[in-house]
Amino acid sequence: MLRDIISNELYTILLVTGLLIVAIAKLVSPKRFDDFIFVLGNSKYLKIYSRDQKFLDKFDALLFGNLIISLSVFIFISYQFLTNGGILSTGLKIKLPLSIAILILIKVLVERLIGSLLEIDKLLDQYLFQKITYKNYLGILLLPINALLLFSFQPSLVIIYLIIILLLIVNIIGLITSFKTHQSLIKSHYFYFILYLCTLEISPYIILYKVFLPNN
């Protein structure tokens, strides 16, 4: 029996939109999509498609669109549970996905700029491709997760934490894979790569922690 959720219609529309975007991505590049689905256990996709990456890639752009939608829906669902049915304003529902998209895009552009300034373009381009690939994979994972949260399972704190842990594990696997794949390049540019990690991978999370969890 389906359960009722506040603003379920909007979430259903967003869920269907995400599915349509993924379907279009599969139609645009069926072979690449099949390889992408198994990226978690096979580095074939990363080895083949990192060589042909473009600054504006239609396949990655479509999956990125699904990531923004799916991540926003998960945040909306989690917010409603944590606030006991609290309702988000329409303006916030529009601003949240736009903010997520803009922040990620700005971060990628800044990372490419730093890669150019430090003369590690090749290393950083391949690293960013792998990072974006695994983030887009999270968007695929969130599609069935959101569907289950909307229509099957009653959200709970444990379930939300388990989902977040799952997403973090996938992200960590992506980082480890990137380091293993490019360890020779990283060793030859070790200082610059560590500088990049501290500047754009670690410090933003420290700042967010300080902002949202200030010391009492």
C-alpha positions as CSV (number, residue, x, y, z in Angstrom):
1,M,0.0,0.0,0.0
2,L,1.4,3.4,-1.0
3,R,1.8,6.0,1.7
4,D,1.0,9.7,1.5
5,I,3.7,12.2,1.3
6,I,3.4,16.0,1.3
7,S,4.1,17.4,-2.2
8,N,4.4,13.9,-3.5
9,E,3.3,15.1,-7.0
10,L,6.4,17.4,-7.4
11,Y,8.8,14.7,-6.3
12,T,7.2,12.2,-8.7
13,I,7.6,14.7,-11.5
14,L,11.2,15.3,-10.7
15,L,11.8,11.5,-10.4
16,V,10.3,10.9,-13.8
17,T,12.3,13.8,-15.2
18,G,15.5,12.2,-13.9
19,L,14.5,8.8,-15.4
20,L,13.8,10.5,-18.8
21,I,17.2,12.2,-18.7
22,V,19.0,8.9,-18.0
23,A,17.0,7.3,-20.8
24,I,18.1,10.0,-23.2
25,A,21.7,9.5,-22.1
26,K,21.4,5.8,-23.0
27,L,19.8,6.6,-26.4
28,V,22.6,9.2,-27.1
29,S,25.5,6.8,-26.2
30,P,24.2,3.2,-25.6
31,K,27.6,1.6,-25.6
32,R,29.1,4.2,-23.3
33,F,26.1,4.0,-21.0
34,D,26.5,0.2,-20.7
35,D,30.2,0.7,-19.8
36,F,29.3,3.5,-17.3
37,I,26.8,1.3,-15.4
38,F,29.7,-1.1,-14.4
39,V,32.2,1.6,-13.6
40,L,32.1,0.7,-9.9
41,G,33.7,-2.7,-10.5
42,N,35.5,-2.2,-13.8
43,S,37.9,0.6,-14.8
44,K,37.3,0.0,-18.5
45,Y,35.0,3.0,-18.8
46,L,37.6,5.3,-17.1
47,K,40.4,4.1,-19.3
48,I,38.5,4.4,-22.6
49,Y,36.5,7.6,-22.2
50,S,39.0,9.7,-20.3
51,R,41.1,9.9,-23.5
52,D,38.2,11.3,-25.5
53,Q,36.8,13.7,-22.9
54,K,35.6,17.1,-24.0
55,F,35.0,20.3,-22.1
56,L,31.3,20.2,-22.9
57,D,30.3,16.5,-23.1
58,K,26.7,15.7,-23.9
59,F,26.6,12.4,-22.1
60,D,28.2,13.8,-18.9
61,A,25.9,16.9,-19.1
62,L,22.8,14.7,-19.2
63,L,23.9,12.5,-16.2
64,F,24.9,15.7,-14.3
65,G,21.4,17.0,-14.8
66,N,20.0,13.8,-13.3
67,L,22.5,14.1,-10.4
68,I,21.2,17.6,-9.5
69,I,17.6,16.5,-9.7
70,S,18.1,13.2,-7.7
71,L,20.3,14.9,-5.1
72,S,17.7,17.7,-4.6
73,V,14.9,15.2,-4.2
74,F,16.8,13.2,-1.6
75,I,17.5,16.4,0.3
76,F,13.8,17.4,0.1
77,I,12.7,14.0,1.4
78,S,15.3,14.0,4.2
79,Y,14.3,17.6,5.2
80,Q,10.6,16.7,5.4
81,F,11.4,13.7,7.6
82,L,13.9,15.5,9.9
83,T,11.4,18.4,10.4
84,N,8.4,16.1,10.8
85,G,6.7,17.1,7.6
86,G,8.1,20.6,7.3
87,I,7.2,22.3,4.0
88,L,9.8,23.9,1.8
89,S,8.8,27.1,0.0
90,T,8.6,27.0,-3.8
91,G,11.4,29.5,-4.1
92,L,13.7,27.3,-2.0
93,K,12.8,24.2,-4.1
94,I,14.0,26.1,-7.1
95,K,17.0,27.7,-5.5
96,L,18.4,24.5,-4.0
97,P,19.1,22.5,-7.3
98,L,20.3,25.7,-9.0
99,S,22.7,26.4,-6.1
100,I,24.0,22.9,-6.2
101,A,24.6,23.0,-9.9
102,I,26.3,26.4,-9.8
103,L,28.6,25.5,-6.9
104,I,29.7,22.3,-8.6
105,L,30.3,24.0,-12.0
106,I,32.2,26.9,-10.4
107,K,34.4,24.4,-8.4
108,V,35.2,22.4,-11.6
109,L,36.1,25.6,-13.5
110,V,38.3,26.8,-10.6
111,E,40.0,23.4,-10.4
112,R,40.7,23.5,-14.2
113,L,42.2,27.0,-13.8
114,I,44.4,25.9,-10.9
115,G,45.5,22.8,-13.0
116,S,46.5,25.2,-15.8
117,L,48.4,27.6,-13.4
118,L,50.3,24.7,-11.8
119,E,50.9,23.1,-15.2
120,I,49.3,19.8,-14.2
121,D,46.5,20.0,-16.8
122,K,46.7,16.4,-17.9
123,L,46.7,15.0,-14.4
124,L,43.8,17.2,-13.2
125,D,41.7,16.7,-16.4
126,Q,41.8,12.9,-15.9
127,Y,41.2,13.2,-12.2
128,L,38.2,15.5,-12.7
129,F,36.8,13.2,-15.3
130,Q,36.9,10.3,-12.9
131,K,35.5,12.4,-10.1
132,I,32.6,13.7,-12.2
133,T,32.0,10.1,-13.4
134,Y,31.5,8.8,-9.9
135,K,29.4,11.8,-8.9
136,N,27.1,11.1,-11.9
137,Y,27.0,7.5,-10.7
138,L,25.6,8.7,-7.4
139,G,22.8,10.3,-9.4
140,I,21.9,6.9,-10.9
141,L,22.0,5.2,-7.5
142,L,19.7,7.9,-6.0
143,L,16.9,7.3,-8.6
144,P,15.8,3.9,-7.2
145,I,16.6,5.1,-3.6
146,N,14.3,8.1,-4.0
147,A,11.6,6.0,-5.5
148,L,11.7,3.6,-2.6
149,L,11.6,6.5,-0.1
150,L,8.7,8.0,-1.8
151,F,6.5,5.0,-2.4
152,S,7.7,2.0,-0.3
153,F,9.8,2.7,2.8
154,Q,9.0,5.0,5.6
155,P,12.1,7.2,6.0
156,S,13.9,6.9,9.3
157,L,17.1,8.4,10.7
158,V,18.9,5.1,10.3
159,I,17.8,4.7,6.7
160,I,18.9,8.2,5.8
161,Y,22.3,7.7,7.5
162,L,22.8,4.4,5.7
163,I,22.0,6.1,2.3
164,I,24.5,8.9,3.1
165,I,27.1,6.3,4.1
166,L,26.5,4.4,0.9
167,L,27.0,7.6,-1.2
168,L,30.2,8.4,0.7
169,I,31.6,4.9,0.1
170,V,31.0,5.2,-3.6
171,N,32.7,8.6,-3.6
172,I,35.7,7.2,-1.6
173,I,35.9,4.3,-4.1
174,G,36.1,6.8,-6.9
175,L,38.9,8.8,-5.1
176,I,40.9,5.6,-4.5
177,T,40.5,4.5,-8.1
178,S,41.7,7.9,-9.3
179,F,44.8,7.7,-7.1
180,K,45.7,4.2,-8.2
181,T,45.2,5.0,-11.9
182,H,47.3,8.1,-11.8
183,Q,49.8,7.3,-9.1
184,S,52.8,7.7,-11.3
185,L,51.6,11.2,-12.5
186,I,50.7,12.1,-8.9
187,K,54.2,11.1,-7.7
188,S,55.9,13.4,-10.3
189,H,53.7,16.3,-9.2
190,Y,53.2,15.3,-5.6
191,F,53.6,18.7,-4.0
192,Y,51.1,20.4,-6.4
193,F,48.6,17.7,-6.1
194,I,48.7,17.8,-2.3
195,L,48.3,21.6,-2.5
196,Y,45.3,21.1,-4.8
197,L,43.7,18.6,-2.4
198,C,44.1,20.8,0.6
199,T,42.8,23.9,-1.2
200,L,39.7,22.5,-3.1
201,E,39.0,19.0,-1.6
202,I,39.5,19.4,2.1
203,S,39.2,23.1,3.0
204,P,35.6,23.6,1.6
205,Y,34.3,20.8,4.0
206,I,36.2,22.3,6.9
207,I,34.6,25.7,6.2
208,L,31.1,24.1,5.9
209,Y,31.7,22.3,9.2
210,K,32.7,25.5,10.9
211,V,29.7,27.4,9.5
212,F,27.0,24.8,10.2
213,L,28.4,23.2,13.4
214,P,30.0,26.1,15.3
215,N,31.6,25.4,18.7
216,N,29.3,26.1,21.6
